[in-house]
């Protein structure tokens, strides 16, 4: 498991895409320079990696059952070395974040990465063991990664008078929607992962949603959230009034979600593994839909 480079690459891609594939093509000049923005991405990746490391440290017993072939700590590196990496990554991420906060003259924005680091630690040590709370925290942090880009790179420009109000409002609304989209897709995926990891979590003494409420109730929650996600996404496409966007969403979001919905009713042994992987794919498709808005 360890740092999960695919997730780090996805997070970096999303931040790069929002800036270079959406904000700049629409004519807005971001607050950060290219170098400063690259530092922001590095800070994001370091914080995420630190979160994965500390999570794996406290998850050793459960992972021996859930993912024995993918355990890294005490197999390839020692637990002490993992702790050292965690502290180094966290400290460097916070130093970079403080620097960027000072650059844009928004020192209060430094509280966001500090809160993120705190939540990641609390999640690993305690919150992930509590039904729904841990899932909500991870989903919140996924959405927060989008909002952080908005705060550091866009908000200083939005609060100035450099661009038209219509453009600033549009950029703001799209960022908020994408953050909510990331939150909801991550929440669904995290709940599906708790269903997949139920056996190991139970042995480790966790009280996740399937353990606390049962598999069927957790599945009902997932299905309700999926219907909500599909409804909000279709409504957003309707508001944009783009036939291309509607076709894109129908083919690359609604159809995969329908497939996941179908899978969750099956008795297949790997249905949860397939479902949570497809949810990650649809998050990427959702972000890429911003390309269609520009057509």
Secondary structure, DSSP 8 states (H G I E B T S, - for coil): -TT-HHHHHHHHHHHHIIIIIIITTTT---SS-HHHHHHHHHHHHHHHHHHHHHHHHHTHHHHHHH-GGG--BTTTB-HHHHHHHHHHHHHHHHHHHHHHHHHTT-GGGHHHHHHHHHHHHHHHHTGGGBTTHHHHHHHHHHHHHHHHHIIIIIIHHHTSSSS-HHHHHHHHHHHHHHHHHHHHHHHHHHHHHHHHTHHHHHHTT-B-HHHHH-HHHHHHHHHHHHHHHHHHHHHHHHHHT-HHHHHHHIIIIIHHHHHHHHHTTS--TTHHHHHHHHHHHHHHHHHHTHHHHT-
